[in-house]
Amino acid sequence: MSPQRITTLLPSLRPLDPAVLEDPYPTYRQLRDAGPVCRVSPAAYGVTRHAEVAALLKDPRVSHKFPESDPRFAAQDPVAFELARRIMSTREAPDHTRIRKLVAPAFGPRQVARLRADIAGQVERLFAAGIERGRMDIVNDLALPLAVGTVCGVVGLPDQVRDEIAGRAADLSRAFTPFAMPERTRGAAASALAWLRSIIAEELAQRRYAPRDDLLTNVLGGAEDERLSLEEAIDNVVFVCFTGYETTVNMISNGCAALLRFPDQLALLREDPALVPTAVEEFLRYEAPSQYGAGIAQEPITLGPSTIKPGRVVFLLLGSANHDERVFRHPDRVDVTRSPNPHVSFGGGPHRCVGAALGRAEGEVVFDALARRLIRFEPDGAPVRAPNASMRAYAELPVAIGAA
């Protein structure tokens, strides 16, 4: 029997529905139960199950490059569209390879190992300040300053811009959303993007006369020998700044929220801090910091009884795949001992997250310190979700903390 054409009878995912923004997992379960494909918009489809998502992350039939001439994309928000023309996550080989080779060395194992002591020092200072107050907001007092400070160090941005990057984090995040933005939100995103581009352009100009061991110097070398245009260099540093803190902030915040929700798992970490690395993987699975990966079908893609036609947008629903009962036992519970844990939160294939090792290192340092130092770790007010269709994020996560 030949695969059926996709019809409007497919169940729909409405990413901007307030109930989905608050808790997408019941909807994801319904979509997985209905089949491996759902509708997201008239020409866009979501892939719901782990096996299909994991395979398509590595499948060249799903291209990350969005066709600039296609009116569907040209008509989208100009901020997001302009970025998508240049950044490595929306390019394919050889362009993707060319850009990634200049960016990846800054996030290699040796560099990450070298950064651990600095990360540990930042975490110690941030926790110490919170312990002195008896409380902290995990997002704004811990995760955001840690992640921004770390990625700014890797990139080579000056200390004085770090607080402003943290203050503009939400607006920068919206510049990378694949969904249309309201006019007011679009203006704030454009303003934040223009500001960061200006800072990076100034720093690149300085590196011509004073090179350093940082990402800015790497990409400047690529621009000077014409492996990158200057615009590509600037926007890919912008992209690294954003992804370098956004995923880590969400992972740390979501992990802390999970420990508050499942205190028995925090007790396990306190009893055996050696579980921290598996706990970090579980936090990444339980609340994928980025919920979707997107591409364009280059050929017919048959999933179950349905075929996605060439030219259609394909959303790979990472958050849904990570809760697939076919792969994960009790997926809606946190289990810091879960192993193996084949989550797809960092993507896969050539486009696998370039900063995955650094994000893991930051998470391991934070949760090790939390397990070893804090004898009190409790809610201290209502958490506030950040309403972002692409990310699982908190705007505020207040906790009461205390050390021995």
The 8 nearest C-alpha neighbors of each residue, nearest first, counted from 0:
[[1, 2, 3, 304, 305, 303, 4, 301],
 [0, 2, 3, 304, 305, 4, 306, 301],
 [3, 1, 304, 305, 306, 0, 4, 301],
 [4, 2, 305, 304, 5, 1, 306, 6],
 [3, 5, 305, 306, 6, 2, 307, 304],
 [6, 4, 305, 306, 3, 307, 7, 9],
 [5, 7, 8, 9, 4, 3, 305, 38],
 [6, 8, 9, 5, 38, 10, 41, 11],
 [9, 7, 6, 10, 5, 11, 38, 37],
 [8, 10, 7, 37, 38, 6, 11, 5],
 [11, 9, 37, 38, 8, 30, 12, 33],
 [12, 10, 38, 37, 39, 13, 9, 30],
 [11, 13, 39, 14, 38, 37, 10, 26],
 [12, 14, 16, 15, 11, 39, 19, 40],
 [15, 13, 16, 388, 12, 19, 20, 39],
 [16, 14, 13, 388, 17, 20, 19, 387],
 [15, 17, 19, 18, 13, 14, 20, 21],
 [18, 16, 20, 19, 15, 21, 386, 14],
 [19, 17, 21, 20, 16, 22, 23, 15],
 [20, 18, 23, 22, 16, 21, 17, 14],
 [19, 21, 17, 18, 22, 386, 16, 23],
 [20, 22, 18, 19, 17, 23, 384, 386],
 [23, 21, 19, 24, 20, 18, 25, 26],
 [24, 22, 19, 26, 25, 27, 20, 21],
 [23, 25, 27, 26, 22, 28, 319, 322],
 [26, 24, 28, 27, 23, 29, 22, 19],
 [27, 25, 29, 24, 28, 23, 30, 19],
 [26, 28, 24, 30, 319, 25, 29, 31],
 [29, 27, 31, 25, 26, 30, 32, 24],
 [28, 30, 32, 26, 27, 31, 33, 25],
 [29, 31, 27, 33, 32, 28, 26, 34],
 [32, 30, 28, 34, 33, 47, 29, 35],
 [31, 33, 29, 30, 34, 28, 35, 27],
 [32, 34, 30, 31, 29, 35, 10, 36],
 [35, 33, 31, 32, 36, 30, 303, 37],
 [34, 36, 47, 48, 46, 31, 302, 303],
 [37, 35, 46, 34, 45, 47, 44, 38],
 [38, 36, 45, 10, 11, 9, 44, 46],
 [37, 39, 44, 11, 40, 45, 9, 10],
 [38, 40, 44, 12, 43, 11, 45, 13],
 [41, 39, 43, 42, 38, 44, 11, 12],
 [40, 42, 43, 39, 38, 44, 7, 311],
 [43, 41, 311, 40, 312, 44, 39, 38],
 [44, 42, 312, 40, 39, 311, 313, 41],
 [43, 45, 38, 39, 313, 37, 314, 312],
 [44, 46, 314, 37, 36, 313, 315, 38],
 [47, 45, 36, 315, 35, 316, 314, 52],
 [46, 48, 35, 31, 316, 319, 320, 36],
 [49, 47, 320, 35, 51, 50, 31, 323],
 [48, 50, 320, 52, 51, 53, 323, 321],
 [51, 49, 53, 52, 48, 54, 320, 326],
 [50, 52, 54, 49, 53, 48, 55, 46],
 [53, 51, 49, 55, 54, 50, 315, 48],
 [54, 52, 50, 56, 51, 55, 49, 343],
 [53, 55, 51, 52, 56, 57, 50, 58],
 [54, 56, 58, 57, 52, 53, 51, 61],
 [55, 57, 347, 53, 54, 58, 348, 52],
 [58, 56, 348, 55, 54, 347, 59, 53],
 [57, 59, 55, 60, 56, 61, 54, 348],
 [60, 58, 61, 62, 57, 55, 297, 56],
 [59, 61, 297, 58, 298, 296, 62, 300],
 [62, 60, 296, 59, 295, 294, 58, 297],
 [61, 63, 295, 294, 64, 60, 59, 296],
 [62, 64, 294, 89, 90, 65, 91, 295],
 [65, 63, 89, 90, 62, 91, 66, 294],
 [64, 66, 67, 63, 295, 89, 294, 72],
 [67, 65, 68, 69, 64, 72, 295, 73],
 [66, 68, 69, 65, 73, 72, 84, 70],
 [67, 69, 66, 70, 73, 72, 71, 65],
 [68, 70, 71, 66, 67, 72, 73, 65],
 [71, 69, 73, 72, 74, 68, 67, 75],
 [72, 70, 69, 74, 73, 75, 68, 67],
 [73, 71, 75, 74, 70, 69, 67, 80],
 [72, 74, 70, 75, 71, 69, 67, 68],
 [75, 73, 72, 71, 70, 76, 77, 80],
 [76, 74, 72, 73, 77, 179, 80, 71],
 [75, 77, 78, 79, 179, 80, 74, 180],
 [78, 76, 80, 79, 81, 75, 73, 74],
 [79, 77, 81, 80, 76, 189, 174, 82],
 [80, 78, 82, 174, 77, 81, 76, 175],
 [79, 81, 77, 83, 82, 78, 76, 84],
 [80, 82, 84, 78, 83, 79, 77, 85],
 [83, 81, 79, 84, 80, 85, 86, 78],
 [84, 82, 80, 81, 85, 86, 89, 79],
 [83, 85, 81, 82, 86, 80, 89, 67],
 [86, 84, 231, 83, 82, 87, 234, 235],
 [87, 85, 235, 88, 83, 89, 82, 234],
 [86, 88, 90, 95, 89, 98, 85, 99],
 [87, 89, 86, 90, 350, 63, 95, 83],
 [90, 88, 64, 63, 87, 83, 86, 65],
 [91, 89, 64, 95, 87, 88, 63, 94],
 [90, 92, 95, 94, 64, 93, 63, 89],
 [93, 91, 95, 94, 96, 90, 97, 349],
 [92, 94, 96, 95, 97, 91, 90, 98],
 [95, 93, 92, 97, 96, 91, 90, 98],
 [94, 96, 91, 92, 90, 87, 98, 97],
 [95, 97, 99, 93, 92, 94, 98, 100],
 [98, 96, 94, 95, 100, 99, 93, 226],
 [99, 97, 95, 101, 100, 96, 87, 94],
 [98, 100, 102, 96, 101, 103, 97, 95],
 [101, 99, 98, 97, 102, 103, 96, 104],
 [100, 102, 99, 98, 218, 217, 103, 104],
 [101, 103, 99, 100, 104, 105, 98, 214],
 [102, 104, 106, 105, 99, 100, 101, 353],
 [105, 103, 107, 106, 102, 101, 100, 110],
 [104, 106, 103, 107, 214, 102, 110, 153],
 [107, 105, 104, 103, 354, 110, 111, 357],
 [106, 108, 104, 110, 109, 105, 111, 103],
 [109, 107, 111, 110, 112, 106, 356, 357],
 [110, 108, 112, 111, 107, 113, 106, 114],
 [109, 111, 113, 107, 112, 108, 106, 114],
 [112, 110, 114, 108, 113, 109, 357, 107],
 [113, 111, 109, 114, 115, 110, 108, 116],
 [112, 114, 110, 111, 115, 109, 116, 117],
 [115, 113, 111, 117, 112, 116, 118, 110],
 [116, 114, 118, 117, 112, 113, 119, 111],
 [115, 117, 119, 118, 114, 120, 113, 112],
 [116, 118, 120, 114, 119, 115, 121, 113],
 [119, 117, 115, 121, 120, 116, 114, 122],
 [120, 118, 116, 122, 117, 121, 115, 364],
 [119, 121, 117, 123, 118, 122, 116, 124],
 [120, 122, 118, 124, 123, 119, 125, 117],
 [123, 121, 119, 125, 124, 120, 126, 118],
 [122, 124, 120, 126, 121, 125, 127, 119],
 [125, 123, 127, 121, 122, 126, 128, 120],
 [124, 126, 122, 128, 127, 123, 141, 121],
 [125, 127, 129, 123, 128, 124, 122, 130],
 [128, 126, 130, 124, 129, 125, 123, 131],
 [129, 127, 131, 125, 126, 130, 124, 132],
 [128, 130, 126, 132, 135, 134, 131, 127],
 [131, 129, 133, 127, 401, 132, 128, 400],
 [130, 132, 128, 129, 133, 127, 134, 401],
 [133, 131, 129, 130, 134, 128, 135, 400],
 [134, 132, 130, 400, 131, 399, 129, 401],
 [133, 135, 399, 400, 129, 132, 398, 130],
 [136, 134, 129, 398, 397, 137, 140, 399],
 [135, 137, 397, 396, 140, 138, 139, 398],
 [136, 138, 141, 396, 140, 139, 135, 142],
 [139, 137, 142, 136, 395, 143, 141, 140],
 [138, 140, 143, 136, 141, 137, 142, 144],
 [139, 141, 136, 137, 138, 135, 144, 142],
 [142, 140, 137, 139, 138, 143, 144, 125],
 [141, 143, 248, 138, 145, 144, 146, 137],
 [142, 144, 146, 139, 145, 248, 138, 141],
 [145, 143, 147, 146, 148, 142, 141, 140],
 [146, 144, 148, 142, 143, 147, 141, 149],
 [145, 147, 244, 149, 143, 148, 144, 142],
 [148, 146, 144, 150, 244, 149, 145, 143],
 [149, 147, 145, 151, 146, 150, 144, 152],
 [148, 150, 152, 146, 147, 151, 145, 153],
 [149, 151, 153, 152, 147, 243, 148, 154],
 [152, 150, 156, 154, 148, 153, 149, 155],
 [151, 153, 155, 149, 150, 154, 148, 156],
 [154, 152, 150, 151, 155, 213, 214, 149],
 [153, 155, 214, 151, 152, 213, 215, 156],
 [156, 154, 152, 213, 153, 151, 215, 214],
 [155, 157, 151, 154, 152, 158, 160, 202],
 [158, 156, 159, 160, 155, 161, 151, 152],
 [159, 157, 161, 160, 156, 151, 148, 162],
 [158, 160, 157, 161, 162, 163, 156, 164],
 [161, 159, 163, 158, 162, 157, 164, 156],
 [162, 160, 164, 163, 158, 159, 165, 148],
 [163, 161, 165, 164, 160, 166, 159, 144],
 [162, 164, 166, 165, 160, 161, 167, 159],
 [165, 163, 161, 167, 166, 162, 168, 160],
 [164, 166, 168, 162, 163, 167, 161, 143],
 [167, 165, 163, 164, 168, 162, 169, 161],
 [166, 168, 164, 170, 165, 169, 163, 171],
 [169, 167, 165, 171, 170, 166, 164, 172],
 [170, 168, 172, 171, 167, 173, 166, 165],
 [169, 171, 188, 173, 172, 167, 168, 187],
 [172, 170, 168, 174, 173, 169, 188, 191],
 [173, 171, 169, 170, 174, 175, 168, 176],
 [172, 174, 176, 175, 170, 171, 188, 169],
 [173, 175, 188, 171, 79, 172, 176, 78],
 [176, 174, 173, 172, 79, 177, 171, 82],
 [175, 177, 173, 178, 174, 389, 79, 172],
 [178, 176, 175, 179, 79, 389, 293, 75],
 [177, 179, 176, 180, 388, 75, 76, 389],
 [178, 180, 76, 75, 177, 181, 176, 185],
 [179, 181, 185, 184, 182, 178, 76, 173],
 [182, 180, 184, 183, 185, 179, 186, 76],
 [181, 183, 185, 184, 186, 180, 187, 179],
 [184, 182, 186, 185, 181, 187, 180, 188],
 [185, 183, 187, 181, 186, 182, 180, 188],
 [186, 184, 182, 188, 183, 187, 180, 181],
 [185, 187, 189, 183, 184, 188, 190, 182],
 [188, 186, 190, 184, 189, 185, 170, 191],
 [189, 187, 170, 185, 174, 191, 186, 190],
 [188, 190, 186, 192, 187, 191, 78, 193],
 [191, 189, 187, 193, 192, 188, 186, 194],
 [192, 190, 194, 188, 193, 189, 171, 170],
 [191, 193, 189, 195, 194, 190, 196, 188],
 [194, 192, 196, 190, 191, 195, 189, 197],
 [193, 195, 191, 197, 192, 196, 190, 198],
 [196, 194, 198, 192, 197, 193, 199, 191],
 [197, 195, 193, 199, 194, 198, 200, 192],
 [196, 198, 200, 194, 195, 199, 193, 201],
 [199, 197, 195, 201, 200, 196, 202, 194],
 [200, 198, 202, 196, 201, 197, 203, 195],
 [201, 199, 203, 197, 202, 198, 196, 204],
 [202, 200, 204, 198, 199, 203, 197, 205],
 [201, 203, 199, 205, 204, 200, 198, 206],
 [204, 202, 206, 200, 205, 201, 199, 215],
 [203, 205, 201, 202, 206, 207, 200, 208],
 [206, 204, 202, 203, 207, 208, 209, 201],
 [207, 205, 210, 209, 203, 208, 204, 216],
 [206, 208, 205, 204, 209, 210, 203, 219],
 [207, 209, 206, 205, 210, 204, 203, 211],
 [208, 210, 206, 207, 205, 211, 216, 204],
 [211, 209, 206, 216, 207, 208, 212, 205],
 [212, 210, 213, 216, 209, 206, 155, 215],
 [211, 213, 216, 210, 214, 217, 155, 215],
 [214, 212, 155, 154, 215, 211, 216, 153],
 [213, 215, 154, 217, 216, 105, 218, 153],
 [216, 214, 218, 217, 213, 154, 219, 203],
 [215, 217, 219, 214, 218, 213, 210, 206],
 [218, 216, 214, 220, 215, 219, 101, 213],
 [219, 217, 221, 220, 215, 216, 232, 101],
 [218, 220, 222, 216, 221, 217, 215, 223],
 [221, 219, 223, 218, 217, 222, 216, 224],
 [220, 222, 226, 218, 227, 219, 224, 223],
 [223, 221, 227, 219, 225, 228, 220, 224],
 [222, 224, 220, 225, 221, 219, 226, 227],
 [223, 225, 221, 222, 226, 220, 227, 219],
 [226, 224, 222, 227, 223, 221, 228, 220],
 [225, 227, 221, 224, 222, 228, 97, 223],
 [228, 226, 222, 225, 221, 231, 232, 229],
 [227, 229, 231, 230, 222, 232, 225, 226],
 [228, 230, 232, 231, 222, 233, 227, 219],
 [231, 229, 233, 228, 232, 234, 85, 227],
 [232, 230, 228, 234, 229, 85, 233, 235],
 [231, 233, 229, 235, 230, 234, 218, 227],
 [234, 232, 230, 236, 231, 235, 229, 196],
 [235, 233, 237, 231, 236, 232, 238, 230],
 [234, 236, 238, 86, 237, 232, 233, 231],
 [235, 237, 239, 238, 233, 234, 240, 232],
 [238, 236, 234, 240, 235, 239, 241, 233],
 [237, 239, 235, 241, 236, 240, 234, 242],
 [240, 238, 236, 242, 243, 241, 237, 235],
 [241, 239, 237, 243, 238, 242, 236, 150],
 [240, 242, 238, 243, 239, 244, 245, 237],
 [243, 241, 245, 239, 244, 240, 246, 238],
 [244, 242, 240, 239, 241, 150, 245, 354],
 [243, 245, 146, 247, 147, 242, 241, 246],
 [246, 244, 242, 248, 247, 241, 243, 249],
 [245, 247, 249, 288, 248, 244, 242, 250],
 [246, 248, 250, 244, 249, 358, 245, 251],
 [249, 247, 142, 245, 251, 143, 250, 246],
 [248, 250, 252, 392, 246, 288, 247, 251],
 [249, 251, 247, 253, 248, 252, 288, 254],
 [252, 250, 254, 248, 249, 253, 142, 247],
 [253, 251, 249, 255, 254, 250, 138, 248],
 [252, 254, 256, 250, 255, 251, 249, 257],
 [255, 253, 257, 282, 251, 256, 252, 250],
 [254, 256, 258, 252, 257, 253, 251, 259],
 [257, 255, 253, 259, 254, 258, 252, 260],
 [256, 258, 260, 254, 255, 259, 261, 253],
 [259, 257, 261, 255, 260, 262, 256, 265],
 [260, 258, 256, 257, 261, 262, 255, 377],
 [259, 261, 257, 258, 262, 256, 255, 263],
 [262, 260, 258, 263, 259, 264, 257, 333],
 [263, 261, 265, 264, 258, 259, 260, 266],
 [264, 262, 266, 261, 265, 267, 258, 268],
 [265, 263, 267, 262, 266, 261, 258, 335],
 [264, 266, 262, 268, 267, 263, 258, 269],
 [265, 267, 263, 269, 264, 268, 270, 262],
 [266, 268, 264, 270, 265, 269, 271, 263],
 [269, 267, 272, 271, 265, 270, 266, 370],
 [268, 270, 370, 266, 267, 271, 272, 265],
 [269, 271, 267, 268, 266, 272, 370, 265],
 [270, 272, 268, 273, 269, 274, 267, 275],
 [273, 271, 268, 274, 275, 269, 367, 370],
 [272, 274, 271, 275, 276, 268, 367, 277],
 [275, 273, 272, 277, 276, 271, 268, 278],
 [274, 276, 278, 273, 277, 272, 363, 367],
 [277, 275, 279, 278, 274, 363, 280, 273],
 [278, 276, 280, 279, 275, 274, 335, 336],
 [277, 279, 335, 275, 281, 276, 280, 274],
 [280, 278, 282, 276, 281, 277, 275, 362],
 [281, 279, 283, 277, 278, 282, 284, 276],
 [280, 282, 278, 284, 283, 279, 285, 335],
 [281, 283, 254, 285, 279, 284, 280, 286],
 [282, 284, 280, 287, 281, 286, 285, 250],
 [285, 283, 281, 342, 282, 321, 287, 286],
 [284, 286, 282, 283, 281, 287, 333, 321],
 [287, 285, 284, 283, 288, 282, 253, 391],
 [286, 288, 283, 344, 318, 289, 284, 290],
 [289, 287, 391, 249, 246, 390, 250, 286],
 [290, 288, 390, 287, 291, 389, 391, 246],
 [289, 291, 318, 317, 389, 390, 287, 316],
 [292, 290, 316, 317, 315, 289, 314, 389],
 [291, 293, 315, 314, 316, 317, 294, 290],
 [294, 292, 314, 313, 315, 291, 63, 312],
 [293, 295, 63, 62, 313, 61, 312, 314],
 [296, 294, 312, 62, 61, 313, 311, 310],
 [295, 297, 61, 309, 310, 311, 298, 60],
 [298, 296, 309, 60, 61, 295, 310, 62],
 [299, 297, 309, 296, 60, 300, 308, 310],
 [298, 300, 308, 309, 307, 306, 301, 296],
 [301, 299, 307, 306, 298, 302, 308, 296],
 [300, 302, 306, 305, 307, 303, 299, 2],
 [303, 301, 305, 306, 304, 35, 300, 36],
 [302, 304, 305, 301, 35, 34, 2, 306],
 [303, 305, 2, 3, 302, 306, 301, 1],
 [306, 304, 3, 2, 302, 303, 5, 301],
 [305, 307, 301, 300, 4, 302, 308, 2],
 [308, 306, 300, 299, 301, 305, 309, 311],
 [307, 309, 299, 311, 306, 310, 300, 298],
 [310, 308, 298, 296, 297, 299, 311, 307],
 [309, 311, 296, 295, 297, 308, 312, 298],
 [310, 312, 42, 296, 309, 43, 295, 308],
 [313, 311, 43, 295, 294, 44, 42, 296],
 [312, 314, 44, 294, 293, 295, 45, 43],
 [315, 313, 293, 45, 292, 316, 44, 291],
 [314, 316, 292, 46, 291, 52, 317, 45],
 [317, 315, 291, 319, 318, 47, 46, 314],
 [318, 316, 320, 290, 291, 319, 315, 343],
 [319, 317, 290, 321, 287, 320, 316, 322],
 [318, 320, 322, 27, 316, 321, 317, 47],
 [321, 319, 49, 48, 317, 323, 322, 318],
 [320, 322, 318, 319, 342, 284, 323, 317],
 [323, 321, 330, 319, 320, 324, 327, 318],
 [322, 324, 320, 325, 321, 326, 49, 327],
 [325, 323, 327, 326, 328, 322, 330, 329],
 [324, 326, 323, 327, 328, 49, 48, 322],
 [327, 325, 324, 323, 328, 49, 322, 321],
 [328, 326, 324, 330, 323, 325, 329, 322],
 [327, 329, 330, 324, 326, 325, 323, 331],
 [330, 328, 331, 332, 327, 324, 333, 322],
 [331, 329, 322, 327, 328, 332, 324, 323],
 [330, 332, 329, 322, 333, 285, 24, 328],
 [333, 331, 330, 329, 334, 285, 261, 328],
 [332, 334, 335, 285, 331, 281, 257, 261],
 [335, 333, 336, 337, 332, 281, 264, 278],
 [334, 336, 278, 337, 277, 281, 264, 333],
 [335, 337, 334, 277, 338, 274, 278, 281],
 [338, 336, 334, 335, 339, 340, 277, 281],
 [339, 337, 340, 336, 277, 341, 335, 281],
 [338, 340, 337, 341, 277, 336, 342, 327],
 [339, 341, 338, 342, 337, 280, 281, 284],
 [342, 340, 339, 343, 321, 326, 284, 338],
 [343, 341, 284, 321, 340, 344, 283, 320],
 [342, 344, 346, 345, 317, 341, 321, 53],
 [343, 345, 287, 346, 342, 317, 283, 284],
 [346, 344, 352, 343, 351, 347, 355, 342],
 [347, 345, 351, 343, 344, 352, 56, 350],
 [348, 346, 351, 56, 57, 350, 345, 349],
 [347, 349, 57, 350, 351, 56, 346, 58],
 [350, 348, 351, 347, 57, 96, 95, 56],
 [351, 349, 348, 347, 352, 88, 346, 353],
 [350, 352, 347, 346, 348, 349, 345, 353],
 [353, 351, 345, 355, 354, 350, 346, 347],
 [352, 354, 355, 103, 351, 106, 350, 356],
 [353, 355, 357, 352, 356, 106, 358, 243],
 [356, 354, 358, 352, 357, 353, 359, 345],
 [357, 355, 359, 358, 354, 360, 111, 108],
 [356, 358, 360, 354, 359, 355, 111, 361],
 [359, 357, 355, 361, 247, 360, 356, 362],
 [358, 360, 362, 356, 357, 361, 363, 355],
 [361, 359, 357, 363, 358, 362, 356, 364],
 [362, 360, 358, 364, 359, 363, 365, 357],
 [363, 361, 359, 365, 360, 364, 251, 366],
 [362, 364, 360, 366, 361, 365, 367, 276],
 [363, 365, 367, 361, 362, 366, 119, 368],
 [366, 364, 362, 368, 363, 367, 369, 361],
 [367, 365, 369, 368, 363, 364, 370, 362],
 [366, 368, 370, 364, 369, 365, 363, 371],
 [367, 369, 371, 365, 366, 370, 372, 364],
 [370, 368, 366, 373, 367, 372, 371, 365],
 [371, 369, 269, 367, 368, 268, 372, 366],
 [370, 372, 368, 369, 367, 373, 269, 272],
 [373, 371, 369, 368, 402, 370, 374, 403],
 [374, 372, 402, 375, 369, 401, 370, 371],
 [373, 375, 402, 401, 403, 372, 376, 400],
 [376, 374, 401, 400, 373, 377, 402, 399],
 [375, 377, 400, 399, 373, 398, 374, 401],
 [376, 378, 399, 398, 375, 379, 259, 400],
 [377, 379, 398, 380, 399, 397, 259, 376],
 [380, 378, 398, 397, 399, 377, 381, 134],
 [381, 379, 397, 378, 382, 398, 396, 399],
 [380, 382, 383, 379, 397, 396, 378, 395],
 [383, 381, 396, 395, 397, 380, 384, 393],
 [384, 382, 395, 394, 393, 381, 396, 385],
 [385, 383, 393, 394, 386, 392, 382, 395],
 [384, 386, 393, 394, 392, 387, 383, 391],
 [387, 385, 384, 20, 388, 21, 392, 17],
 [386, 388, 390, 389, 385, 20, 391, 392],
 [389, 387, 14, 390, 15, 20, 386, 391],
 [388, 390, 290, 387, 289, 291, 176, 391],
 [391, 389, 289, 387, 290, 288, 392, 388],
 [392, 390, 288, 289, 286, 249, 287, 290],
 [391, 393, 249, 385, 390, 384, 394, 288],
 [392, 394, 384, 385, 395, 383, 396, 252],
 [393, 395, 385, 384, 383, 138, 392, 396],
 [396, 394, 383, 393, 382, 138, 136, 397],
 [395, 397, 382, 136, 137, 138, 383, 398],
 [398, 396, 136, 379, 380, 135, 137, 395],
 [399, 397, 379, 378, 377, 135, 134, 136],
 [398, 400, 134, 377, 379, 376, 133, 378],
 [401, 399, 376, 375, 134, 133, 130, 398],
 [400, 402, 375, 130, 373, 374, 133, 403],
 [403, 401, 373, 374, 372, 375, 130, 400],
 [402, 374, 401, 373, 372, 375, 371, 130]]
